Amino acid sequence: MTKPAAILAVLVLCCGRGAVAESPSHVERIRLIIETDAGGDPDDEQSLVRFLLYANDFDIEGIIANREHARKGENLNTARTGDAIVRRLVEAYGECQPRLVEHDPRYPPVEQLRERTVAGYDEMDDGVELIIRVVDADDPRPVWYSDWGTDHMAAENNLRRALDRVLAERGPEGYAAFKNKLRLSSTDRFAEHTTTLEPAFPLWVDTWRPHYGHERWYWQFSEITRYAGGFDLERDCRTGHGPLGALYPTNTTHIQKEGDTGSFLYLVPTGMNDPQEPGWGSWAGRYGPREDFPGKPYFWANQQDDWNGSVHRDNTLARWAAHLQNDFKARLDWCVQPREAANHHPVVQVEGDRRRTVRSGDALTIDASASSDPDGDELSFRWEFYPEAGTYDGSLTSEGTEASRLAFIAPQVAEPADIHLVLSVTDAGEPPLTRYARVIVRVEPKEKD
């Protein structure tokens, strides 16, 4: 296999074979709170349309609106407070929800999202109290928090206020215990809680930065994805796809700007990503340690991929762009189509462990032939060696990169090295949908005779 792997797909008819399906329902869902300054730049509303279509993949613990007054001129929503704008979108979701649950029963009832949507303005504590209540809940899962923007005329960030209160009321030990339950896929609005107050956040992934030349990373989302897979905003979202898609605004500086979408695309469980591993890659790109916070588990978009003949940061997202836009398109279809008239994700099943250890020279076969499609569509298989995600960057000789079974000989290594192999399984439905499996092979040096 070459670096990067240039692989064409081959259609393989998939039979179920009685394997245990690794479907999204078997993945532990992430607890997530978002804070949005909806009412400012309309791109928050664009991101909210997409976000609500992924409500089945998360346990949405809260949506906090932190802008009390919508900006005149820039924001054209008929609702004129942040809370009212978010609630308008939630109600549109509620109109779509009876159809959405036909496609996935995990879509929450609109009443649940209504209860968990609060205003987080400066003169009120609803957002702060929601955060503290959610983090203190008897649930072993961490709470992911995403601030989508707290710019001028928005309230002070509610997590910062919550951390201030916890530190004042519970002292350093209580503060540390509270903070250790948090994970951030967020822009930074937390002041000294990010920089000097110990402990550091256990994990912070900034999906907005750094600048690359004169471009912030999140500005690239529009450039990379807006037409990916043949996506057309009017045809595939704003018309004929129900009240939620119809609320997608168009008056942003970048077409389909969605400046905040990366924060939750990073978390979407596709089978390829692990939110605890920023360097592996995700639908929001691939992330590396922040140079300005040495020693802290803080990451941002400073990585580059060798893909399609170039080495660039954009490639960490562009390689998945058609897949994620097709996924968005399908979920918009779910808003209006019955189950039998729409497409659904393939279920990827790999035999054996996703982490394996071999020695140089060993033969290894990875079998995904038990993968299936809920709609009975044919499946294509595409195996890629992803050197940037691992520690081995030499050549790899393999067979079956366009089939359900991949066979290769473990390369010669002088010291242990990890090979990341990403399998993309795409169905033949409309739009074609893709899910993944990542297999990590640790290659140990061959034992000496």
C-alpha positions in Angstrom: 0.0 0.0 0.0 1.3 3.4 -0.9 1.5 6.5 1.3 -1.1 7.9 1.1 -3.1 5.0 -0.2 -4.8 5.8 -3.4 -7.6 3.2 -3.4 -10.5 2.6 -5.7 -13.7 1.0 -4.2 -15.1 -2.3 -5.4 -18.7 -3.3 -4.8 -19.1 -6.4 -2.7 -22.5 -7.9 -2.0 -22.7 -8.1 1.8 -24.4 -10.9 3.7 -25.1 -10.6 7.4 -23.6 -14.0 8.5 -25.1 -13.6 12.0 -22.3 -11.4 13.3 -22.9 -9.1 16.3 -23.5 -5.7 14.8 -21.4 -2.8 16.0 -24.1 -0.2 15.5 -24.2 3.3 17.0 -26.6 2.0 19.7 -23.7 -0.1 21.1 -21.5 3.0 21.5 -21.5 4.8 24.8 -23.1 8.2 24.0 -21.3 11.4 24.9 -22.9 13.8 27.4 -22.7 17.2 25.8 -23.5 20.8 26.7 -23.3 23.5 24.1 -23.2 27.3 24.7 -24.2 29.4 21.7 -24.3 33.1 21.0 -27.2 32.6 18.6 -28.5 36.0 17.6 -25.1 37.2 16.5 -23.4 35.7 13.4 -26.1 33.5 11.8 -23.6 30.7 11.4 -24.6 29.5 14.9 -28.1 28.8 13.5 -26.5 27.0 10.6 -24.6 24.8 13.0 -27.7 24.3 15.2 -29.6 22.9 12.2 -27.0 20.3 11.7 -26.4 19.7 15.4 -30.1 18.9 16.1 -30.0 16.3 13.3 -27.3 14.5 15.4 -29.4 14.6 18.6 -29.6 10.8 18.3 -25.8 10.4 18.7 -25.4 12.4 21.9 -27.0 12.8 25.3 -27.7 16.5 24.9 -27.6 17.7 28.5 -28.0 21.4 27.8 -28.2 24.1 25.2 -27.3 27.5 26.7 -28.1 30.7 24.8 -25.9 33.5 26.0 -26.9 36.5 23.8 -29.8 38.5 25.2 -30.4 40.7 22.1 -30.0 39.7 18.5 -27.7 42.0 16.4 -29.6 44.4 14.2 -28.7 44.2 10.6 -26.5 41.1 10.8 -29.0 38.7 12.3 -32.3 38.5 10.4 -34.1 35.9 12.5 -37.6 36.9 13.4 -36.9 35.9 17.0 -34.9 38.6 18.7 -33.2 37.0 21.7 -30.7 34.1 21.7 -33.0 31.9 23.8 -36.0 32.5 21.5 -33.8 31.8 18.4 -32.6 28.5 19.9 -36.2 27.5 20.9 -37.5 28.3 17.4 -35.0 25.8 16.1 -35.8 23.2 18.8 -39.5 23.5 17.9 -38.7 22.9 14.2 -36.8 19.8 15.3 -39.9 18.8 17.3 -42.0 18.9 14.1 -39.5 16.6 12.4 -39.0 14.3 15.3 -41.9 11.9 14.6 -40.2 11.1 11.2 -36.7 11.1 12.6 -37.5 8.4 15.2 -38.6 6.1 12.3 -34.9 6.1 11.3 -33.4 6.0 14.8 -35.5 5.6 17.9 -32.8 7.4 19.9 -33.9 10.8 18.7 -35.1 12.5 21.9 -38.6 13.9 22.3 -38.8 17.6 21.8 -40.0 18.1 25.4 -36.6 16.9 26.6 -34.7 19.4 24.5 -37.1 22.2 25.6 -36.4 21.4 29.3 -32.6 21.5 28.7 -32.6 24.7 26.7 -31.9 27.7 29.0 -30.9 31.4 28.7 -27.5 32.1 30.1 -27.5 35.9 30.2 -25.3 37.9 32.6 -28.2 38.8 35.0 -29.4 35.2 35.5 -28.0 31.9 36.8 -29.9 29.3 34.8 -27.0 28.4 32.6 -24.6 28.2 35.5 -27.0 26.0 37.5 -27.6 23.7 34.6 -23.9 23.1 34.2 -23.3 22.4 37.9 -26.3 20.1 38.0 -25.2 18.1 35.0 -21.6 17.7 36.1 -22.6 16.8 39.6 -25.1 14.1 38.4 -24.5 10.5 39.4 -23.1 9.5 36.0 -19.6 8.1 35.4 -19.3 9.6 31.9 -17.5 12.9 31.6 -19.3 16.0 30.4 -18.2 17.5 27.1 -18.6 21.2 26.9 -18.6 23.4 23.8 -18.6 27.2 23.7 -19.6 28.3 20.2 -18.8 31.9 20.8 -19.0 34.5 23.5 -18.2 37.7 21.6 -19.1 41.3 22.2 -22.7 41.9 23.5 -22.9 38.2 24.6 -22.9 37.2 28.2 -19.8 36.0 30.1 -19.3 32.3 29.4 -21.4 30.2 31.7 -18.9 27.5 32.3 -16.4 30.1 33.5 -19.0 31.5 35.9 -19.8 27.9 37.1 -16.1 27.2 37.7 -15.7 30.5 39.6 -18.6 29.5 41.9 -17.4 26.0 42.4 -13.9 27.2 43.4 -15.4 29.8 45.8 -17.8 27.3 47.4 -16.0 24.0 47.4 -12.3 25.0 47.6 -9.4 23.7 45.6 -10.2 20.0 46.1 -13.8 20.3 45.2 -12.9 22.5 42.2 -10.4 19.9 41.0 -13.0 17.1 41.3 -15.5 19.1 39.4 -13.1 20.2 36.7 -11.8 16.6 36.2 -15.3 15.6 35.0 -15.1 18.0 32.1 -13.8 17.7 28.5 -13.7 20.5 26.1 -14.4 20.6 22.3 -14.6 24.3 22.5 -13.2 27.8 21.8 -11.5 29.2 24.9 -13.6 31.5 27.0 -12.5 30.2 30.4 -9.7 32.7 31.3 -7.5 31.5 34.2 -9.4 28.2 34.4 -7.6 27.3 31.2 -4.2 28.8 31.8 -3.1 29.0 35.5 -5.6 27.4 37.8 -4.7 23.8 38.5 -5.6 21.2 37.5 -5.6 21.7 33.8 -8.7 20.5 32.0 -8.3 16.8 31.3 -8.7 17.4 27.6 -9.3 20.5 25.5 -9.6 20.3 21.7 -9.9 23.8 20.0 -11.6 23.0 16.7 -11.4 26.7 15.6 -7.7 27.4 15.6 -4.8 28.1 14.9 -4.6 30.5 12.0 -3.0 29.1 8.9 -1.7 32.0 6.9 -4.5 34.5 7.3 -7.3 31.8 7.7 -8.6 30.5 11.0 -9.2 26.8 10.8 -13.0 27.0 11.2 -13.3 29.4 8.2 -12.1 26.5 6.0 -15.2 24.4 6.8 -17.2 26.2 4.2 -14.5 26.1 1.5 -13.9 22.4 2.0 -17.4 21.0 2.5 -20.0 23.3 0.9 -20.2 21.4 -2.5 -18.6 18.1 -1.3 -20.4 15.1 -2.6 -22.5 17.3 -4.9 -24.2 18.9 -1.9 -26.6 21.7 -2.8 -27.9 23.8 0.0 -31.2 24.9 -1.5 -32.1 21.4 -2.9 -30.8 19.3 -0.1 -31.6 21.4 3.0 -33.6 24.5 2.7 -36.5 23.2 0.4 -38.5 20.1 0.7 -36.8 18.9 3.9 -39.1 20.1 6.6 -39.1 23.1 8.9 -35.7 22.6 10.4 -33.8 22.7 7.2 -35.9 25.7 6.1 -34.5 27.7 9.0 -30.9 27.3 7.8 -29.9 31.0 7.1 -27.8 32.1 4.2 -26.6 35.6 5.1 -23.2 34.7 6.4 -19.8 35.9 5.2 -19.0 32.4 3.9 -21.5 30.2 2.1 -22.5 27.5 4.6 -20.1 28.9 7.0 -21.1 26.7 10.0 -18.2 28.0 12.1 -19.2 25.9 15.1 -20.0 22.6 13.4 -16.5 21.2 13.9 -16.9 21.2 17.7 -19.5 18.4 17.5 -18.4 16.7 14.3 -15.3 15.9 16.2 -17.5 13.9 18.6 -19.8 12.1 16.1 -19.2 8.4 16.5 -18.4 7.2 13.0 -16.2 4.3 13.9 -13.1 6.0 12.7 -12.6 8.5 15.5 -12.1 8.5 19.3 -12.7 11.9 21.0 -10.0 11.0 23.5 -7.5 10.7 20.7 -7.2 14.1 18.9 -4.3 12.8 16.7 -6.3 10.0 15.1 -8.5 12.2 12.9 -12.3 12.8 12.7 -14.9 14.4 10.6 -13.6 17.7 12.1 -10.0 17.0 11.1 -6.9 15.9 13.0 -5.4 17.7 16.0 -2.0 18.0 17.7 -0.7 19.4 21.0 -0.8 23.2 21.4 2.7 24.6 21.3 1.6 27.5 23.6 0.5 25.2 26.4 3.4 22.8 26.8 2.8 19.8 29.0 -1.0 20.4 29.1 -3.5 18.0 27.3 -4.6 20.9 25.0 -4.9 20.4 21.2 -5.7 22.3 18.1 -5.7 22.0 14.3 -1.9 22.1 13.6 -1.6 18.8 11.8 -1.2 18.0 8.1 -2.0 15.0 6.0 -0.4 13.7 2.9 -3.5 13.1 0.7 -4.5 13.4 -2.9 -1.0 14.6 -4.0 -0.5 17.4 -1.4 0.5 17.8 2.2 -1.8 20.3 3.9 -3.9 20.9 7.0 -7.1 21.0 4.9 -6.6 17.4 3.9 -7.3 16.2 7.5 -10.9 17.3 6.8 -11.1 17.2 3.0 -10.5 13.4 2.9 -13.9 12.9 4.7 -15.8 15.9 3.3 -18.1 14.0 0.8 -18.9 11.5 3.5 -20.0 14.0 6.1 -22.0 16.0 3.7 -23.8 12.9 2.4 -24.5 12.1 6.0 -26.1 15.5 6.6 -28.1 15.2 3.4 -29.5 11.8 4.5 -30.5 13.1 7.9 -32.4 16.0 6.2 -34.1 13.3 4.1 -35.1 11.6 7.4 -37.0 14.7 8.4 -39.6 14.1 5.7 -39.2 10.5 4.3 -40.5 7.3 5.8 -37.9 4.7 6.7 -38.4 2.6 3.6 -37.8 5.6 1.3 -34.5 6.8 2.8 -31.0 5.5 3.2 -29.3 4.4 6.4 -25.7 3.8 7.5 -24.0 0.5 6.9 -23.0 -1.5 10.0 -19.2 -2.2 10.0 -18.2 -5.5 11.6 -14.5 -6.4 11.9 -13.6 -9.9 13.2 -11.3 -9.8 16.2 -9.8 -7.0 18.2 -9.4 -3.5 17.0 -5.9 -3.4 18.6 -3.5 -6.2 17.7 0.2 -6.9 18.2 2.3 -8.8 15.7 6.0 -9.1 15.0 7.9 -8.1 11.9 7.4 -10.6 9.1 4.1 -12.0 10.5 1.2 -12.4 8.1 -2.1 -10.8 9.2 -5.6 -10.8 7.7 -8.3 -8.4 8.9 -11.7 -9.6 8.0 -14.7 -7.2 7.7 -16.9 -9.5 5.5 -19.6 -9.7 8.2 -20.4 -6.0 7.7 -24.0 -5.4 6.6 -26.4 -2.8 5.4 -29.9 -2.3 7.0 -31.4 -1.5 3.6 -29.8 -4.4 1.8 -27.6 -2.2 -0.4 -24.4 -3.4 -1.8 -21.2 -2.2 0.0 -17.9 -1.0 -1.1 -14.8 -1.5 1.0 -11.7 0.8 1.1 -8.7 0.2 3.4 -6.3 3.0 4.0 -3.0 3.1 5.7 -3.1 6.4 7.8 0.6 7.0 8.7 0.1 10.4 10.2 -2.1 8.9 12.9 0.4 6.3 14.0 4.1 6.0 14.6 5.1 3.9 11.5 5.6 5.8 8.3 7.4 3.4 6.1 5.9 1.4 3.2 3.3 -1.3 3.6 2.7 -4.2 1.3 -0.9 -5.5 1.3 -3.6 -7.2 -0.7 -7.3 -6.7 -0.7 -7.4 -2.9 -0.1 -10.6 -2.9 -2.2 -12.2 -5.8 -0.6 -13.7 -6.8 2.7 -10.5 -8.7 3.7 -7.1 -7.0 4.0 -4.0 -9.1 4.1 -0.5 -7.8 4.7 3.0 -8.7 6.0 4.1 -6.8 9.1 7.0 -4.6 8.1 10.5 -4.7 9.5 10.9 -2.3 12.5 13.8 -1.6 14.8 11.5 -0.6 17.6 7.7 -1.0 18.3 5.6 1.0 15.9 1.8 1.5 15.5 0.1 1.1 12.1 -3.3 2.7 11.8 -5.6 1.1 9.2 -8.9 2.8 8.5 -11.6 0.9 6.7 -14.4 2.9 5.0 -17.5 1.0 4.2 -19.9 2.8 1.8 -23.3 1.7 0.7 -24.9 2.0 -2.8 -27.9 4.0 -1.5 -28.8 7.6 -2.2 -27.0 9.5 -0.9 -24.2 6.9 -0.3 -23.4 6.7 3.4 -20.1 5.7 5.0 -19.1 4.3 8.3 -15.6 3.2 9.4 -13.5 0.9 11.5 -10.0 1.7 12.7 -7.6 -1.2 13.4 -4.4 -0.4 15.1 -1.6 -2.9 14.7 1.4 -2.7 17.0 4.4 -4.2 15.2 7.2 -5.4 17.5 10.7 -6.1 16.2 11.3 -9.7 15.2 12.8 -11.8 17.9 16.5 -12.6 17.4 17.4 -16.2 16.9 
